[in-house]
Amino acid sequence: MNIQPQFIAARTAFSIAKVMAQSGLGRDSIYKSIREGRLKAKKFGRRTIVLASDLQAFLASLPEMAA
């Protein structure tokens, strides 16, 4: 099976550690947002993953800071 580079160039899912690195949020904040239903997550065995589209939607839904 020959996998083309364009199919693996962009990540489609992140571990919690990668979500932390990508968003700058802490582990507890991420898990709290998952528990509250604000951030969608999936389980793969024992591993919790967040789809890139769900992370983008979550970050876009955060309130704007007042100037």
Biotite code that builds the C-alpha atoms (Angstrom):
import biotite.structure as struc

atoms = struc.array([
    struc.Atom([0.000, 0.000, 0.000], chain_id="A", res_id=1, res_name="MET", atom_name="CA", element="C"),
    struc.Atom([1.467, 3.309, -1.086], chain_id="A", res_id=2, res_name="ASN", atom_name="CA", element="C"),
    struc.Atom([0.336, 6.250, 1.080], chain_id="A", res_id=3, res_name="ILE", atom_name="CA", element="C"),
    struc.Atom([0.541, 9.598, -0.655], chain_id="A", res_id=4, res_name="GLN", atom_name="CA", element="C"),
    struc.Atom([2.232, 12.410, 1.359], chain_id="A", res_id=5, res_name="PRO", atom_name="CA", element="C"),
    struc.Atom([-0.696, 14.830, 0.938], chain_id="A", res_id=6, res_name="GLN", atom_name="CA", element="C"),
    struc.Atom([-2.930, 12.428, 2.901], chain_id="A", res_id=7, res_name="PHE", atom_name="CA", element="C"),
    struc.Atom([-0.664, 12.403, 5.967], chain_id="A", res_id=8, res_name="ILE", atom_name="CA", element="C"),
    struc.Atom([0.520, 16.017, 5.895], chain_id="A", res_id=9, res_name="ALA", atom_name="CA", element="C"),
    struc.Atom([-2.251, 17.362, 8.141], chain_id="A", res_id=10, res_name="ALA", atom_name="CA", element="C"),
    struc.Atom([-3.274, 15.698, 11.400], chain_id="A", res_id=11, res_name="ARG", atom_name="CA", element="C"),
    struc.Atom([-6.896, 14.764, 11.767], chain_id="A", res_id=12, res_name="THR", atom_name="CA", element="C"),
    struc.Atom([-6.794, 13.891, 15.488], chain_id="A", res_id=13, res_name="ALA", atom_name="CA", element="C"),
    struc.Atom([-4.751, 14.833, 18.534], chain_id="A", res_id=14, res_name="PHE", atom_name="CA", element="C"),
    struc.Atom([-3.904, 13.207, 21.849], chain_id="A", res_id=15, res_name="SER", atom_name="CA", element="C"),
    struc.Atom([-4.574, 15.286, 24.953], chain_id="A", res_id=16, res_name="ILE", atom_name="CA", element="C"),
    struc.Atom([-0.856, 16.154, 25.106], chain_id="A", res_id=17, res_name="ALA", atom_name="CA", element="C"),
    struc.Atom([-0.988, 17.440, 21.516], chain_id="A", res_id=18, res_name="LYS", atom_name="CA", element="C"),
    struc.Atom([-4.189, 19.382, 22.249], chain_id="A", res_id=19, res_name="VAL", atom_name="CA", element="C"),
    struc.Atom([-2.315, 21.012, 25.130], chain_id="A", res_id=20, res_name="MET", atom_name="CA", element="C"),
    struc.Atom([0.594, 21.915, 22.831], chain_id="A", res_id=21, res_name="ALA", atom_name="CA", element="C"),
    struc.Atom([-1.643, 23.176, 20.022], chain_id="A", res_id=22, res_name="GLN", atom_name="CA", element="C"),
    struc.Atom([-4.000, 25.233, 22.189], chain_id="A", res_id=23, res_name="SER", atom_name="CA", element="C"),
    struc.Atom([-1.809, 26.364, 25.072], chain_id="A", res_id=24, res_name="GLY", atom_name="CA", element="C"),
    struc.Atom([-4.444, 25.121, 27.527], chain_id="A", res_id=25, res_name="LEU", atom_name="CA", element="C"),
    struc.Atom([-3.673, 22.975, 30.545], chain_id="A", res_id=26, res_name="GLY", atom_name="CA", element="C"),
    struc.Atom([-4.627, 19.326, 30.997], chain_id="A", res_id=27, res_name="ARG", atom_name="CA", element="C"),
    struc.Atom([-7.240, 20.038, 33.692], chain_id="A", res_id=28, res_name="ASP", atom_name="CA", element="C"),
    struc.Atom([-8.906, 22.742, 31.555], chain_id="A", res_id=29, res_name="SER", atom_name="CA", element="C"),
    struc.Atom([-9.100, 20.386, 28.593], chain_id="A", res_id=30, res_name="ILE", atom_name="CA", element="C"),
    struc.Atom([-10.610, 17.530, 30.599], chain_id="A", res_id=31, res_name="TYR", atom_name="CA", element="C"),
    struc.Atom([-13.047, 19.930, 32.289], chain_id="A", res_id=32, res_name="LYS", atom_name="CA", element="C"),
    struc.Atom([-14.201, 21.192, 28.887], chain_id="A", res_id=33, res_name="SER", atom_name="CA", element="C"),
    struc.Atom([-14.665, 17.580, 27.745], chain_id="A", res_id=34, res_name="ILE", atom_name="CA", element="C"),
    struc.Atom([-16.696, 16.726, 30.885], chain_id="A", res_id=35, res_name="ARG", atom_name="CA", element="C"),
    struc.Atom([-18.873, 19.818, 30.373], chain_id="A", res_id=36, res_name="GLU", atom_name="CA", element="C"),
    struc.Atom([-19.493, 18.849, 26.747], chain_id="A", res_id=37, res_name="GLY", atom_name="CA", element="C"),
    struc.Atom([-17.856, 21.955, 25.317], chain_id="A", res_id=38, res_name="ARG", atom_name="CA", element="C"),
    struc.Atom([-15.000, 20.001, 23.700], chain_id="A", res_id=39, res_name="LEU", atom_name="CA", element="C"),
    struc.Atom([-15.841, 16.765, 21.895], chain_id="A", res_id=40, res_name="LYS", atom_name="CA", element="C"),
    struc.Atom([-13.497, 13.836, 22.468], chain_id="A", res_id=41, res_name="ALA", atom_name="CA", element="C"),
    struc.Atom([-13.410, 10.195, 21.461], chain_id="A", res_id=42, res_name="LYS", atom_name="CA", element="C"),
    struc.Atom([-11.923, 7.099, 23.045], chain_id="A", res_id=43, res_name="LYS", atom_name="CA", element="C"),
    struc.Atom([-9.643, 4.670, 21.238], chain_id="A", res_id=44, res_name="PHE", atom_name="CA", element="C"),
    struc.Atom([-8.975, 1.973, 23.780], chain_id="A", res_id=45, res_name="GLY", atom_name="CA", element="C"),
    struc.Atom([-7.652, 3.840, 26.806], chain_id="A", res_id=46, res_name="ARG", atom_name="CA", element="C"),
    struc.Atom([-6.516, 6.796, 24.735], chain_id="A", res_id=47, res_name="ARG", atom_name="CA", element="C"),
    struc.Atom([-8.559, 9.998, 24.531], chain_id="A", res_id=48, res_name="THR", atom_name="CA", element="C"),
    struc.Atom([-8.352, 11.778, 21.192], chain_id="A", res_id=49, res_name="ILE", atom_name="CA", element="C"),
    struc.Atom([-9.780, 15.026, 19.880], chain_id="A", res_id=50, res_name="VAL", atom_name="CA", element="C"),
    struc.Atom([-10.508, 15.498, 16.202], chain_id="A", res_id=51, res_name="LEU", atom_name="CA", element="C"),
    struc.Atom([-8.827, 18.532, 14.662], chain_id="A", res_id=52, res_name="ALA", atom_name="CA", element="C"),
    struc.Atom([-12.213, 19.865, 13.509], chain_id="A", res_id=53, res_name="SER", atom_name="CA", element="C"),
    struc.Atom([-13.609, 19.568, 17.057], chain_id="A", res_id=54, res_name="ASP", atom_name="CA", element="C"),
    struc.Atom([-10.593, 21.396, 18.495], chain_id="A", res_id=55, res_name="LEU", atom_name="CA", element="C"),
    struc.Atom([-10.995, 24.192, 15.939], chain_id="A", res_id=56, res_name="GLN", atom_name="CA", element="C"),
    struc.Atom([-14.725, 24.476, 16.697], chain_id="A", res_id=57, res_name="ALA", atom_name="CA", element="C"),
    struc.Atom([-14.040, 24.577, 20.452], chain_id="A", res_id=58, res_name="PHE", atom_name="CA", element="C"),
    struc.Atom([-11.419, 27.314, 20.132], chain_id="A", res_id=59, res_name="LEU", atom_name="CA", element="C"),
    struc.Atom([-13.666, 29.316, 17.804], chain_id="A", res_id=60, res_name="ALA", atom_name="CA", element="C"),
    struc.Atom([-16.510, 29.085, 20.330], chain_id="A", res_id=61, res_name="SER", atom_name="CA", element="C"),
    struc.Atom([-14.501, 30.691, 23.132], chain_id="A", res_id=62, res_name="LEU", atom_name="CA", element="C"),
    struc.Atom([-15.617, 34.235, 23.988], chain_id="A", res_id=63, res_name="PRO", atom_name="CA", element="C"),
    struc.Atom([-13.721, 37.216, 22.630], chain_id="A", res_id=64, res_name="GLU", atom_name="CA", element="C"),
    struc.Atom([-11.738, 39.313, 25.078], chain_id="A", res_id=65, res_name="MET", atom_name="CA", element="C"),
    struc.Atom([-13.018, 42.797, 25.681], chain_id="A", res_id=66, res_name="ALA", atom_name="CA", element="C"),
    struc.Atom([-10.657, 45.565, 24.666], chain_id="A", res_id=67, res_name="ALA", atom_name="CA", element="C"),
])
